[in-house]
Amino acid sequence: MSAPAAEQLPSCEIALSQAMIDVYAELSGDYNPIHVDPAAAAASMFGGTVAHGCIPLEPIFQSVARWLGRDMPAGAALRLRYRAPSRPGDVIRSQGEARPVERGEGGRAVVIVFALINQRDEKVIEGECEISL
Amino acid sequence: MSAPAAEQLPSCEIALSQAMIDVYAELSGDYNPIHVDPAAAAASMFGGTVAHGCIPLEPIFQSVARWLGRDMPAGAALRLRYRAPSRPGDVIRSQGEARPVERGEGGRAVVIVFALINQRDEKVIEGECEISL
């Protein structure tokens, strides 16, 4: 029996701006200066403001939802690693491949191997997402 | 040698509303009806709108940043599982415990075991985050 083929997920992207980060700060209540104070952030080890960690993740949530035809279901597991900060001016796109896996007892699942990549082709996040089907 | 003590992270919370979810849709470009169309969402298996997956995660990012005194660094690894959807009206709080671990060669890291919990004390997300110190 041949293994089912892997499938590419649709790629989604998000363009980051300080205005968007400011809106996200309001929305989340997370006003850490590293996100919202350009002067303080410039003097820090980051050298400028960085987006809240959730923001550059968003495109892969969108990719998964579009591919799946519904939102990420309860039970979904996510493993990821931050590789680089995301900053105002960055455009972050998702790249994902869904690999069917067998779970015994006829259970089916997919493991989605993904990366979030900026406009300089740097991986800012990489990870895997496992979803039971 | 006794193991270093585990430490509780400060708890942070976020109150979800449809208005906030709508702002997040604009910010991310993710206008999936399950997030922004109450009528369509009510007719779906979810029975109503649910927050984008990133939103209920935000309190643990804040907890980690406050405890660490800086934003989650590059190299941080996150493993998490969605247990239940988060909806307008929910108040999601973070709970986390940092456990020091040795990484050999004198390397130090912490594993933060965390949960995001709603106002009915249901876990909506649980996971771990590993950060090198």
Contacts between the chains, C-beta under 8 A, distances in Angstrom:
chain1	res1	chain2	res2	distance
A	12	B	29	7.8
A	12	B	30	8.0
A	14	B	28	6.0
A	14	B	29	6.4
A	20	B	27	5.4
A	23	B	23	6.4
A	23	B	27	5.6
A	24	B	24	7.9
A	24	B	27	6.3
A	27	B	20	5.4
A	27	B	23	5.6
A	27	B	24	6.3
A	27	B	27	7.6
A	28	B	14	6.0
A	28	B	55	7.8
A	28	B	58	4.4
A	28	B	62	7.3
A	29	B	12	7.7
A	29	B	14	6.4
A	29	B	62	7.6
A	30	B	12	7.9
A	30	B	58	6.5
A	30	B	61	7.0
A	30	B	62	4.9
A	30	B	65	7.5
A	32	B	62	7.8
A	32	B	65	5.6
A	32	B	71	6.5
A	34	B	65	8.0
A	34	B	70	7.0
A	34	B	71	4.9
A	35	B	71	7.6
A	44	B	70	7.9
A	45	B	70	7.8
A	46	B	71	7.4
A	50	B	71	6.3
A	52	B	58	7.1
A	52	B	61	6.5
A	53	B	61	4.9
A	53	B	71	7.3
A	53	B	72	5.2
A	54	B	54	3.8
A	54	B	55	7.5
A	54	B	57	5.7
A	54	B	58	5.7
A	54	B	61	6.4
A	55	B	28	7.8
A	55	B	54	7.5
A	57	B	54	5.6
A	58	B	28	4.4
A	58	B	30	6.4
A	58	B	52	7.1
A	58	B	54	5.7
A	61	B	30	7.0
A	61	B	52	6.5
A	61	B	53	4.9
A	61	B	54	6.4
A	62	B	28	7.3
A	62	B	29	7.6
A	62	B	30	4.9
A	62	B	32	7.8
A	65	B	30	7.5
A	65	B	32	5.6
A	65	B	34	7.9
A	70	B	34	7.0
A	70	B	44	7.9
A	70	B	45	7.8
A	71	B	32	6.6
A	71	B	34	4.9
A	71	B	35	7.6
A	71	B	46	7.4
A	71	B	50	6.3
A	71	B	53	7.3
A	71	B	85	7.7
A	72	B	53	5.2
A	72	B	82	6.3
A	73	B	82	7.3
A	74	B	82	5.3
A	74	B	83	5.8
A	74	B	84	5.4
A	74	B	85	6.4
A	75	B	81	6.9
A	75	B	82	6.7
A	75	B	83	7.5
A	76	B	81	6.9
A	76	B	82	4.9
A	77	B	79	7.3
A	77	B	80	7.1
A	77	B	81	4.5
A	77	B	82	7.9
A	78	B	78	7.2
A	78	B	79	7.1
A	78	B	80	5.1
A	78	B	81	7.4
A	78	B	82	7.7
A	78	B	127	7.8
A	79	B	77	7.3
A	79	B	78	7.1
A	79	B	79	4.7
A	79	B	80	7.9
A	80	B	77	7.1
A	80	B	78	5.1
A	80	B	79	8.0
A	81	B	75	7.0
A	81	B	76	7.0
A	81	B	77	4.5
A	81	B	78	7.4
A	82	B	72	6.3
A	82	B	73	7.3
A	82	B	74	5.3
A	82	B	75	6.7
A	82	B	76	4.9
A	82	B	77	7.9
A	82	B	78	7.7
A	83	B	74	5.8
A	83	B	75	7.5
A	84	B	74	5.4
A	85	B	71	7.7
A	85	B	74	6.4
A	127	B	78	7.8
